Amino acid sequence: MPLSDKKCAFAYTHSPIFFHFAQNPRDFVVKEEPLYPFSGIGEHLILQVRKKNLTTFSMLKIISSIFGIKEKEIGYAGLKDKNALTSQFISLPKNKVDKEKLANFKHEEIKILSQTYHQNKIKLGHLKGNHFFIRIKKLDTINHQKILEFIKKVQIFGLPNYFSYQRFGNDGENYLVGKEIVEGRRKLRSKKMEQFLISSYQSYLFNQWLSCRIELSRLIESFEEKQMKNAILEYFKNQFCDDFKEELQEILNADFCKDLKRQKHFFKLFVGDYLCHYPFGKNFKIEEVVHESERYLQKEVVPTGLLSGIKAQNAEGFARVIEERFMDLKIKSVGQRRFAWIFLENLEYHYKEEEAQGEFHFFLPKGAYATNFLRELAHQEISLKEEE
């Protein structure tokens, strides 16, 4: 499938909401929640560190230099934004940490908030998720009211779990380099950087698949059962410049269309999709669509999308017809499935009319981006430049 600059589809259909957001440590705060409580004993020193104006990699390099410990020996669960005030947990080998250096640790952009011990090194992905605080500005009362209406809907239906701009670099084109690496047209000295760029390409394909599924779901909602088959075939023809009539003739039958219309969530599930128990659990393939769509609406399960790789589970049936258009078999990474949809937890919103500011508090599972919430809220691409 040719790569394009097509923007990802919005899930919701409200008119744009206008406000100003500058991603900086005053208006964007992230606090990591670990996957499990630390035991208080063991061979690994656990530090809760708060940073600002630094990427996680930059912070690790500084910690490594101060304590004389190799970066690869430092464990961390996830990457945190540079332009934010963020706290996260890292692990260091206890026997390699100088107690005097730890007691006297000082850095302008890094603060150690707490310390304990644990038996194991922290590994990538070992977190439940993140708590977010976001402040938006230049928010008038009309747009405040529109936010209240949006919140009612998003608390019921959730959000698409797109990879956000952070995944694609400053120019948004990391995925193109990743594609060149996958195709053998480019090679880098750093295997770590190569893998990062390949993951950006995987993320791009995932986003394009998810956008396609949202468009298709909206199309299904707007047509009656009798018209649905032709509408879907026409969409496929326009989207992929291909004729799917023979391939989809048996799949797009009356029962298929009826089951789609019976689903209450606007993001439609298909037989052959892989779901995952939410927020933690195993993937499983859909057998009975209407039943699973009810569980989806109750936030018990969510659909998943493919991150292409040699060991990833692939969808079947109609779900696969779509998925394989966004699959690259040349990617030799392990691959996996990722939540296609997420739900915000503990969402709070406060409006300060005199200051014309809105404040949000919420929790998201690991791998989800808070900036996606803002994009969907605004219903437009938002500027993420820092304030001077």
Buried (B, 14 or more C-beta within 10 A) or exposed (E): BEEEEEEBBBBBEBEEBBBBBBBBBEBBBBBBBBBEEBEEEBEBBBBBBBBBBBBBEBBBBBBBEBBEBEEEBBBBBBBBBBBBBBBBBBBBBBEEBEEEEBEEBEBEEBBBEEBBBBEBBBEEEBBBBBBBBBBBBEBEEEBBEBBEEBBEBBEEBBBBBBBBBBBBBEEEBBBBBBBBBBEEEBEEEEEEEBBBBBBBBBBBBBBBBBBBBBBBBBBBBEBEBEEBBEBBBEBBEEBBEEEBEEBBEEBBEEEBBEBBEEBEBBBBBBBBBBBBEBBEEEBBBBEEBEEBBBBBBEBEBBBBBBBBBEEBBBBBBBBBBBBBBBBBEEBEBEBBBBBBBBBBBEBEBEBEEEEBBBBBBBBBBBBBBBBBBBBBBBBBEBEBEEEE
